Amino acid sequence: MSNDLKESRSEAGKRLLQITQAALIAAMYVALTFVFQPISFGAIQVRIAETLTILPLFTTAAVPGLFVGCLLGNILGGAMLPDILLGSLATLLGAVGTRILHKRFFVLGTIPPILSNTLIIPFILKYAYGLEMSIPFLMLTIFVGEVLSCGVLGSLLALALKKRPQIFKSESREKK
């Protein structure tokens, strides 16, 4: 078999793996959103699915996976259009930020999703849903929920995954 054909198959395999990982991450995000639906939506929320926003530290596939998962979770959860679009964008921005920090100490990876959601979601809640709460109060409630889901649970997930590098072994092989 020629080297070009071997490289082509190798690249196709990597792409398939990335698509599969992204789909699984999206499915986990949607499932966690619905299992914990009572606390996944609203002014005071702890969206447990946001724990997965730490995954871009380990794989690039997590970035589109988280975006699609959040988008589907918001659509299927009955969110309003601004929340579907802007809420999913907040998760995407957080995932991209986490991926950018993937070579740093993993705790820094929790900061982008916490910030993006804290700065975007309160405006959605106030103006799309008409909540009669102040923006600073909504920022505080979203911040606390994000610190719990992304910061605490996300860090615990990152610690567990760091001890098992074989889970995302395809990307660790590429770096060598």
PyRosetta script that sets phi, psi and omega in degrees:
from pyrosetta import init, pose_from_sequence

init()
pose = pose_from_sequence("MSNDLKESRSEAGKRLLQITQAALIAAMYVALTFVFQPISFGAIQVRIAETLTILPLFTTAAVPGLFVGCLLGNILGGAMLPDILLGSLATLLGAVGTRILHKRFFVLGTIPPILSNTLIIPFILKYAYGLEMSIPFLMLTIFVGEVLSCGVLGSLLALALKKRPQIFKSESREKK")
pose.set_psi(1, 136.8)
pose.set_omega(1, -177.9)
pose.set_phi(2, -72.6)
pose.set_psi(2, 156.2)
pose.set_omega(2, 178.9)
pose.set_phi(3, -62.6)
pose.set_psi(3, -36.4)
pose.set_omega(3, 179.1)
pose.set_phi(4, -62.0)
pose.set_psi(4, -42.1)
pose.set_omega(4, 180.0)
pose.set_phi(5, -67.2)
pose.set_psi(5, -41.1)
pose.set_omega(5, 177.5)
pose.set_phi(6, -62.1)
pose.set_psi(6, -44.1)
pose.set_omega(6, 178.7)
pose.set_phi(7, -64.5)
pose.set_psi(7, -39.3)
pose.set_omega(7, 179.4)
pose.set_phi(8, -63.4)
pose.set_psi(8, -43.8)
pose.set_omega(8, 177.9)
pose.set_phi(9, -66.2)
pose.set_psi(9, -38.8)
pose.set_omega(9, 179.1)
pose.set_phi(10, -63.1)
pose.set_psi(10, -44.2)
pose.set_omega(10, 178.2)
pose.set_phi(11, -64.3)
pose.set_psi(11, -41.6)
pose.set_omega(11, 178.6)
pose.set_phi(12, -63.4)
pose.set_psi(12, -39.6)
pose.set_omega(12, 177.7)
pose.set_phi(13, -64.5)
pose.set_psi(13, -40.3)
pose.set_omega(13, 178.2)
pose.set_phi(14, -65.0)
pose.set_psi(14, -42.2)
pose.set_omega(14, 178.8)
pose.set_phi(15, -63.8)
pose.set_psi(15, -42.8)
pose.set_omega(15, 179.0)
pose.set_phi(16, -62.7)
pose.set_psi(16, -42.0)
pose.set_omega(16, 177.7)
pose.set_phi(17, -61.7)
pose.set_psi(17, -43.6)
pose.set_omega(17, 179.8)
pose.set_phi(18, -62.9)
pose.set_psi(18, -43.6)
pose.set_omega(18, 179.0)
pose.set_phi(19, -63.2)
pose.set_psi(19, -42.8)
pose.set_omega(19, 179.5)
pose.set_phi(20, -64.1)
pose.set_psi(20, -45.0)
pose.set_omega(20, 178.3)
pose.set_phi(21, -61.7)
pose.set_psi(21, -44.8)
pose.set_omega(21, 179.9)
pose.set_phi(22, -60.3)
pose.set_psi(22, -43.3)
pose.set_omega(22, 180.0)
pose.set_phi(23, -64.7)
pose.set_psi(23, -40.9)
pose.set_omega(23, 178.8)
pose.set_phi(24, -66.3)
pose.set_psi(24, -40.0)
pose.set_omega(24, 178.5)
pose.set_phi(25, -65.5)
pose.set_psi(25, -42.6)
pose.set_omega(25, 177.5)
pose.set_phi(26, -61.1)
pose.set_psi(26, -44.5)
pose.set_omega(26, 179.7)
pose.set_phi(27, -63.3)
pose.set_psi(27, -41.4)
pose.set_omega(27, 177.8)
pose.set_phi(28, -64.0)
pose.set_psi(28, -40.1)
pose.set_omega(28, 179.7)
pose.set_phi(29, -61.3)
pose.set_psi(29, -47.6)
pose.set_omega(29, -180.0)
pose.set_phi(30, -62.1)
pose.set_psi(30, -46.5)
pose.set_omega(30, -178.8)
pose.set_phi(31, -60.3)
pose.set_psi(31, -45.9)
pose.set_omega(31, 179.3)
pose.set_phi(32, -65.3)
pose.set_psi(32, -35.1)
pose.set_omega(32, 177.5)
pose.set_phi(33, -61.6)
pose.set_psi(33, -40.1)
pose.set_omega(33, -177.5)
pose.set_phi(34, -83.2)
pose.set_psi(34, -34.0)
pose.set_omega(34, 176.6)
pose.set_phi(35, -62.2)
pose.set_psi(35, -38.1)
pose.set_omega(35, -179.0)
pose.set_phi(36, -107.7)
pose.set_psi(36, 32.3)
pose.set_omega(36, -175.5)
pose.set_phi(37, -53.2)
pose.set_psi(37, -41.2)
pose.set_omega(37, -178.9)
pose.set_phi(38, -57.7)
pose.set_psi(38, -26.8)
pose.set_omega(38, 179.9)
pose.set_phi(39, -111.3)
pose.set_psi(39, 5.4)
pose.set_omega(39, -176.8)
pose.set_phi(40, -88.9)
pose.set_psi(40, -15.7)
pose.set_omega(40, -176.2)
pose.set_phi(41, -130.4)
pose.set_psi(41, 156.2)
pose.set_omega(41, 174.1)
pose.set_phi(42, 111.8)
pose.set_psi(42, 179.6)
pose.set_omega(42, -177.0)
pose.set_phi(43, -67.1)
pose.set_psi(43, -37.0)
pose.set_omega(43, 177.1)
pose.set_phi(44, -114.0)
pose.set_psi(44, 108.2)
pose.set_omega(44, -175.0)
pose.set_phi(45, -139.9)
pose.set_psi(45, 146.6)
pose.set_omega(45, 170.3)
pose.set_phi(46, -128.5)
pose.set_psi(46, 93.5)
pose.set_omega(46, -178.1)
pose.set_phi(47, -82.1)
pose.set_psi(47, 99.8)
pose.set_omega(47, -177.5)
pose.set_phi(48, -56.5)
pose.set_psi(48, -31.6)
pose.set_omega(48, 178.2)
pose.set_phi(49, -58.7)
pose.set_psi(49, -25.4)
pose.set_omega(49, 179.4)
pose.set_phi(50, -67.7)
pose.set_psi(50, -12.5)
pose.set_omega(50, 172.9)
pose.set_phi(51, -56.3)
pose.set_psi(51, -33.7)
pose.set_omega(51, -177.7)
pose.set_phi(52, -69.2)
pose.set_psi(52, -11.0)
pose.set_omega(52, -179.2)
pose.set_phi(53, -66.6)
pose.set_psi(53, -5.2)
pose.set_omega(53, 174.8)
pose.set_phi(54, -81.3)
pose.set_psi(54, -17.1)
pose.set_omega(54, -174.5)
pose.set_phi(55, -61.0)
pose.set_psi(55, -28.7)
pose.set_omega(55, 175.7)
pose.set_phi(56, -61.3)
pose.set_psi(56, -13.9)
pose.set_omega(56, 173.0)
pose.set_phi(57, -66.8)
pose.set_psi(57, -22.9)
pose.set_omega(57, -173.4)
pose.set_phi(58, -110.3)
pose.set_psi(58, -26.5)
pose.set_omega(58, -178.0)
pose.set_phi(59, -154.3)
pose.set_psi(59, 139.1)
pose.set_omega(59, 176.3)
pose.set_phi(60, -67.4)
pose.set_psi(60, -24.1)
pose.set_omega(60, -180.0)
pose.set_phi(61, -61.6)
pose.set_psi(61, -21.9)
pose.set_omega(61, -178.8)
pose.set_phi(62, -67.8)
pose.set_psi(62, -28.9)
pose.set_omega(62, -177.0)
pose.set_phi(63, -61.8)
pose.set_psi(63, -58.0)
pose.set_omega(63, 177.6)
pose.set_phi(64, -68.1)
pose.set_psi(64, -32.0)
pose.set_omega(64, 178.9)
pose.set_phi(65, -61.0)
pose.set_psi(65, -44.0)
pose.set_omega(65, 178.6)
pose.set_phi(66, -66.7)
pose.set_psi(66, -41.4)
pose.set_omega(66, 179.3)
pose.set_phi(67, -61.5)
pose.set_psi(67, -50.2)
pose.set_omega(67, -179.0)
pose.set_phi(68, -64.7)
pose.set_psi(68, -40.6)
pose.set_omega(68, 178.6)
pose.set_phi(69, -61.6)
pose.set_psi(69, -44.7)
pose.set_omega(69, 179.0)
pose.set_phi(70, -66.2)
pose.set_psi(70, -43.1)
pose.set_omega(70, 178.8)
pose.set_phi(71, -58.1)
pose.set_psi(71, -50.2)
pose.set_omega(71, 179.4)
pose.set_phi(72, -65.9)
pose.set_psi(72, -40.4)
pose.set_omega(72, 178.1)
pose.set_phi(73, -60.9)
pose.set_psi(73, -41.0)
pose.set_omega(73, 178.8)
pose.set_phi(74, -70.1)
pose.set_psi(74, -41.4)
pose.set_omega(74, 178.7)
pose.set_phi(75, -63.1)
pose.set_psi(75, -53.1)
pose.set_omega(75, -177.2)
pose.set_phi(76, -68.7)
pose.set_psi(76, -23.6)
pose.set_omega(76, 178.0)
pose.set_phi(77, -82.8)
pose.set_psi(77, -1.4)
pose.set_omega(77, 176.8)
pose.set_phi(78, 81.2)
pose.set_psi(78, 23.7)
pose.set_omega(78, 179.5)
pose.set_phi(79, -69.0)
pose.set_psi(79, 157.9)
pose.set_omega(79, 177.1)
pose.set_phi(80, -77.7)
pose.set_psi(80, 158.6)
pose.set_omega(80, -174.7)
pose.set_phi(81, -53.5)
pose.set_psi(81, -45.5)
pose.set_omega(81, 178.4)
pose.set_phi(82, -60.2)
pose.set_psi(82, -34.7)
pose.set_omega(82, 179.1)
pose.set_phi(83, -71.6)
pose.set_psi(83, -41.4)
pose.set_omega(83, 178.4)
pose.set_phi(84, -58.2)
pose.set_psi(84, -48.8)
pose.set_omega(84, -175.9)
pose.set_phi(85, -76.3)
pose.set_psi(85, -55.7)
pose.set_omega(85, -174.2)
pose.set_phi(86, -75.5)
pose.set_psi(86, -33.9)
pose.set_omega(86, 177.0)
pose.set_phi(87, -65.6)
pose.set_psi(87, -41.2)
pose.set_omega(87, 177.3)
pose.set_phi(88, -67.7)
pose.set_psi(88, -36.7)
pose.set_omega(88, 176.7)
pose.set_phi(89, -63.2)
pose.set_psi(89, -39.0)
pose.set_omega(89, 177.9)
pose.set_phi(90, -60.4)
pose.set_psi(90, -42.8)
pose.set_omega(90, 178.3)
pose.set_phi(91, -66.5)
pose.set_psi(91, -40.5)
pose.set_omega(91, 178.0)
pose.set_phi(92, -61.8)
pose.set_psi(92, -45.6)
pose.set_omega(92, 179.0)
pose.set_phi(93, -61.5)
pose.set_psi(93, -42.2)
pose.set_omega(93, 177.9)
pose.set_phi(94, -63.0)
pose.set_psi(94, -41.6)
pose.set_omega(94, 179.8)
pose.set_phi(95, -65.6)
pose.set_psi(95, -41.8)
pose.set_omega(95, 178.1)
pose.set_phi(96, -63.5)
pose.set_psi(96, -44.8)
pose.set_omega(96, 178.0)
pose.set_phi(97, -60.5)
pose.set_psi(97, -41.3)
pose.set_omega(97, 177.8)
pose.set_phi(98, -64.1)
pose.set_psi(98, -41.8)
pose.set_omega(98, 179.4)
pose.set_phi(99, -63.2)
pose.set_psi(99, -38.5)
pose.set_omega(99, 179.0)
pose.set_phi(100, -61.7)
pose.set_psi(100, -34.0)
pose.set_omega(100, -178.2)
pose.set_phi(101, -89.4)
pose.set_psi(101, 7.8)
pose.set_omega(101, -170.8)
pose.set_phi(102, -61.3)
pose.set_psi(102, -18.0)
pose.set_omega(102, 178.8)
pose.set_phi(103, -92.4)
pose.set_psi(103, -3.3)
pose.set_omega(103, 179.6)
pose.set_phi(104, -92.9)
pose.set_psi(104, 177.7)
pose.set_omega(104, 174.6)
pose.set_phi(105, -57.2)
pose.set_psi(105, 132.9)
pose.set_omega(105, -169.0)
pose.set_phi(106, -58.9)
pose.set_psi(106, -26.8)
pose.set_omega(106, -179.0)
pose.set_phi(107, -62.2)
pose.set_psi(107, -31.5)
pose.set_omega(107, 177.1)
pose.set_phi(108, -63.0)
pose.set_psi(108, -25.1)
pose.set_omega(108, 179.8)
pose.set_phi(109, -66.3)
pose.set_psi(109, -17.5)
pose.set_omega(109, 178.3)
pose.set_phi(110, -81.6)
pose.set_psi(110, -17.9)
pose.set_omega(110, -174.4)
pose.set_phi(111, -67.7)
pose.set_psi(111, -47.6)
pose.set_omega(111, -178.2)
pose.set_phi(112, -57.7)
pose.set_psi(112, -45.6)
pose.set_omega(112, 178.8)
pose.set_phi(113, -67.9)
pose.set_psi(113, -33.7)
pose.set_omega(113, 177.4)
pose.set_phi(114, -63.3)
pose.set_psi(114, -47.6)
pose.set_omega(114, -179.1)
pose.set_phi(115, -66.0)
pose.set_psi(115, -47.5)
pose.set_omega(115, -176.2)
pose.set_phi(116, -62.6)
pose.set_psi(116, -42.0)
pose.set_omega(116, 179.2)
pose.set_phi(117, -71.2)
pose.set_psi(117, -38.0)
pose.set_omega(117, 179.0)
pose.set_phi(118, -64.2)
pose.set_psi(118, -34.9)
pose.set_omega(118, -177.5)
pose.set_phi(119, -86.1)
pose.set_psi(119, -23.7)
pose.set_omega(119, -175.1)
pose.set_phi(120, -103.1)
pose.set_psi(120, -48.0)
pose.set_omega(120, -171.9)
pose.set_phi(121, -60.5)
pose.set_psi(121, -39.6)
pose.set_omega(121, 179.4)
pose.set_phi(122, -57.6)
pose.set_psi(122, -36.7)
pose.set_omega(122, 179.1)
pose.set_phi(123, -68.5)
pose.set_psi(123, -36.1)
pose.set_omega(123, 176.2)
pose.set_phi(124, -64.3)
pose.set_psi(124, -47.1)
pose.set_omega(124, -179.2)
pose.set_phi(125, -61.5)
pose.set_psi(125, -41.1)
pose.set_omega(125, -178.0)
pose.set_phi(126, -71.1)
pose.set_psi(126, -48.9)
pose.set_omega(126, -170.4)
pose.set_phi(127, -95.3)
pose.set_psi(127, -30.9)
pose.set_omega(127, 178.7)
pose.set_phi(128, -83.2)
pose.set_psi(128, -37.4)
pose.set_omega(128, -176.9)
pose.set_phi(129, -103.3)
pose.set_psi(129, -7.7)
pose.set_omega(129, 177.4)
pose.set_phi(130, 68.3)
pose.set_psi(130, 29.2)
pose.set_omega(130, 178.3)
pose.set_phi(131, -65.5)
pose.set_psi(131, 135.1)
pose.set_omega(131, -177.9)
pose.set_phi(132, -95.0)
pose.set_psi(132, 55.8)
pose.set_omega(132, 176.8)
pose.set_phi(133, -125.4)
pose.set_psi(133, 153.7)
pose.set_omega(133, -179.2)
pose.set_phi(134, -72.2)
pose.set_psi(134, 151.8)
pose.set_omega(134, 177.4)
pose.set_phi(135, -58.0)
pose.set_psi(135, -45.8)
pose.set_omega(135, 178.9)
pose.set_phi(136, -58.9)
pose.set_psi(136, -38.7)
pose.set_omega(136, 178.1)
pose.set_phi(137, -65.6)
pose.set_psi(137, -44.1)
pose.set_omega(137, 178.3)
pose.set_phi(138, -63.9)
pose.set_psi(138, -37.8)
pose.set_omega(138, 176.4)
pose.set_phi(139, -61.8)
pose.set_psi(139, -40.8)
pose.set_omega(139, 179.2)
pose.set_phi(140, -63.5)
pose.set_psi(140, -46.2)
pose.set_omega(140, -177.8)
pose.set_phi(141, -66.2)
pose.set_psi(141, -40.9)
pose.set_omega(141, 178.5)
pose.set_phi(142, -67.7)
pose.set_psi(142, -41.8)
pose.set_omega(142, 178.4)
pose.set_phi(143, -57.2)
pose.set_psi(143, -47.4)
pose.set_omega(143, -179.1)
pose.set_phi(144, -62.1)
pose.set_psi(144, -45.3)
pose.set_omega(144, 178.5)
pose.set_phi(145, -62.0)
pose.set_psi(145, -40.0)
pose.set_omega(145, 179.8)
pose.set_phi(146, -70.6)
pose.set_psi(146, -37.4)
pose.set_omega(146, 176.7)
pose.set_phi(147, -62.4)
pose.set_psi(147, -40.5)
pose.set_omega(147, 178.8)
pose.set_phi(148, -67.3)
pose.set_psi(148, -49.1)
pose.set_omega(148, -175.4)
pose.set_phi(149, -77.3)
pose.set_psi(149, -50.5)
pose.set_omega(149, -178.2)
pose.set_phi(150, -80.4)
pose.set_psi(150, -50.8)
pose.set_omega(150, -173.7)
pose.set_phi(151, -68.8)
pose.set_psi(151, -56.0)
pose.set_omega(151, -175.5)
pose.set_phi(152, -79.3)
pose.set_psi(152, -60.5)
pose.set_omega(152, -177.8)
pose.set_phi(153, -66.8)
pose.set_psi(153, -38.6)
pose.set_omega(153, 178.3)
pose.set_phi(154, -62.7)
pose.set_psi(154, -41.0)
pose.set_omega(154, 178.1)
pose.set_phi(155, -65.5)
pose.set_psi(155, -39.3)
pose.set_omega(155, 176.9)
pose.set_phi(156, -64.0)
pose.set_psi(156, -41.6)
pose.set_omega(156, 176.7)
pose.set_phi(157, -63.0)
pose.set_psi(157, -43.1)
pose.set_omega(157, 179.2)
pose.set_phi(158, -61.9)
pose.set_psi(158, -41.7)
pose.set_omega(158, 177.7)
pose.set_phi(159, -61.4)
pose.set_psi(159, -43.3)
pose.set_omega(159, 179.4)
pose.set_phi(160, -64.7)
pose.set_psi(160, -42.6)
pose.set_omega(160, -179.4)
pose.set_phi(161, -69.9)
pose.set_psi(161, -33.3)
pose.set_omega(161, 179.1)
pose.set_phi(162, -64.3)
pose.set_psi(162, -30.4)
pose.set_omega(162, 178.5)
pose.set_phi(163, -78.4)
pose.set_psi(163, -11.4)
pose.set_omega(163, -178.8)
pose.set_phi(164, -128.7)
pose.set_psi(164, 69.6)
pose.set_omega(164, -176.5)
pose.set_phi(165, -63.6)
pose.set_psi(165, -18.3)
pose.set_omega(165, -179.6)
pose.set_phi(166, -67.0)
pose.set_psi(166, -17.6)
pose.set_omega(166, -179.8)
pose.set_phi(167, -63.1)
pose.set_psi(167, -40.8)
pose.set_omega(167, 178.3)
pose.set_phi(168, -116.7)
pose.set_psi(168, 44.2)
pose.set_omega(168, -171.7)
pose.set_phi(169, -64.5)
pose.set_psi(169, -26.1)
pose.set_omega(169, -177.3)
pose.set_phi(170, -61.8)
pose.set_psi(170, -39.2)
pose.set_omega(170, -179.5)
pose.set_phi(171, -76.5)
pose.set_psi(171, -31.7)
pose.set_omega(171, 178.6)
pose.set_phi(172, -70.3)
pose.set_psi(172, -30.2)
pose.set_omega(172, 175.8)
pose.set_phi(173, -68.8)
pose.set_psi(173, -38.2)
pose.set_omega(173, -179.4)
pose.set_phi(174, -61.0)
pose.set_psi(174, -33.7)
pose.set_omega(174, -175.0)
pose.set_phi(175, -74.4)
pose.set_psi(175, -20.6)
pose.set_omega(175, -177.4)
pose.set_phi(176, -77.4)
pose.dump_pdb("model.pdb")
